[in-house]
Amino acid sequence: MSAMVKRWMLLPILAICVVPARAFADPIRITSGGLVGDRRNVDVTLASKTRGFSLVGSGAKVGGVWSPGNCDGSDACLPGSAQSLTGLWIGSDFGATATFDGHTFNFGLLTESTGQATVDFEGSWIAPPFTGNRTKATVVQPFTFEGSLVFPLVVGSAEPPLDLVGSGKATLRLSRSTGAEGWELVSATYRFDHSAVPEPASLLLVGTGLGLIGRRMLKCSATAN
């Protein structure tokens, strides 16, 4: 068989391999909702007009990573110290219910019947200085968000994993600790900004997807040869 014929036979195979599966589709951009919490627990709501997506879930400081909740008691955040906005929960530590394409799914520990939801809020802030007799303070900083859903295997559902991205502003309300020379968290509110442009993390997701597609092309090419 000539090299020319082999190349023509290879084209349909490569075409099939490089067509991205739905798992490589653009992530769902979250445009409304957010996170509301205190030192111990948070409630998370996510929403997007894309395919009617919405999610409601909750997490706790125990089991997840809730960094603002660390500003508490003897661990009160010292003025001028760099702090994290991280709020990260996954699997059984983040029970959630999501609606997608008109279907509602419950998420929990990663099993065939429950699937799994992951949410990851990231950012940073600086604990403000003490000024006079000031006992309260408010800090507002941007955050970025990434998440994912691994759908449960239910009748009529064969959805691939779904990526979620977004960004917005976090507002932390602080009070001066009575037991330490620092700030304690009173409440946290993270709100998504629908007008935000894609953040670097989203671009990284795109690059990762292209890398996966490239590997699929190489694998298919080797198979065809």
C-alpha angles and dihedrals in degrees: 000000000000123000090242092056091047091054092051091050090049095055097073091047093051091046090057092046098048096047100103116241115233087261087068094049121120110288120253108262111220110224104174142021125048145180127304120185152132133218094300114028142021137199118212128200124180129183139173134169088226107108090339093285122180136153136189121190145141139218140186135218088245108072098015136054111264104166100178087056088066089074091090139120114321088001093060110152112258119233111266094018121132112243137184131241092203117147110172129168133161140175118340090003090065115049110189145164120215136185119209129166089351095305124111122216134185118218133201136120110012103265134129090260099044109028117196139269125203128190125183123182115185137185142101141244140184120237106241123241123258112256119195111301093341110149101171134051140174125212123193120191137157121257135192125216137207128173143158142203127210103195122225117246104253133154110288094010124110099148117157120228111293125220121214128197137175147132141210145133129309121208118199121190113203138189128200111257117242092204101046139024094257147075128280124204115249099175141342127210122183115187126188119234111218092197095057117121120234109287125222090262089061091050088052089055090053091050091049090052091051090050091053091049089050091054090050089053092052092048093049091046090053090049092050091052 
